[in-house]
Amino acid sequence: MAEPYTGRPMDLGNMRYNGCRSITLYCRCKHEATVNVDAYPDHLAVPDMRLRFRCSKCGQRPYASRPNSTELGQKLNPSG
């Protein structure tokens, strides 16, 4: 079994380098939102971005933020 990753989390600069310019935020009320993060500096960690937003439905902070997988998939599979 592979060892769990214990390194630093992905930052916005690395995410952009990999072709992704937005994150998806997940709230406990089951609401999801995709947000463009071009205005934020490269050194910010993707998981910490959740602390900068509030859910537009319930007002709580999202419990997770991840790179927008739709954009990442386009870079990894440009044909489809």
N, C-alpha and C positions, 0 to 999 in steps of 0.2 A: 504494500500500500504506500502511496506517495505521501511524503511529509507535507503538512499544511504550510502554505505560504506565510512567512513571517516578516517579509520585507516591507518597505514603505508603500503606502497606497498610491494608486495612479493619481497623477496631478493633471490639471487641465492642459498643460503644455504637451504632455505625452499623449493625452487623449486627442488633441488637435493634430498632432503629428500622425496619428493613426487614422485620420480622416473623419473624426467625429467632432461636431461643433455644438452639440446639445446634450443635456442630461435628462433622464426621466426620474421624476420624484414620485415616491410611493407613500401614501398616507394610510393610517389605520382605518379610516372611514371607507376604504376601498377606492378612493379617488387617485388617479394617476395623472400627471401632467408632464409634458415635455417642454423644456425651457432652453432657449439659445443662451449660451454663456460666453459669447464673444467679448462682452464688455468686462469680463473678469480676468485678472492676471494669471499667467501660466503656473505660478508656484502653488496655487490653491489645490488642495487635495479633493478629488471627486467626492469621497464619502462625507467630507465636511461641508459640502455645498448645501446639504439639507438644512443646516443651521441658519442659512440666509433667507429661507423662504417659509411661507405659511400656506396651508391648504386653502384654496379659494372656496371650498365647500364648508369645512368645519372650523377653520381657523387654527388648527393644531399644526405643529411642526411635522414635516414628513419624517417617517422613520428610516427611510433609505433614499440615497441618490446614486444613480448608476449611469454610465455612458449610454446614450441612446443606441440600443442594439440595432435598430433599423439602419442607421448611418454606418455603424461598424460593419454590418453585413455587406453594404454596398462596396466598401473598400476591399473587403476580403474576397468578395465574389462579384467582380465588376460586370460579368455577363448576365447576371440575373438577379 
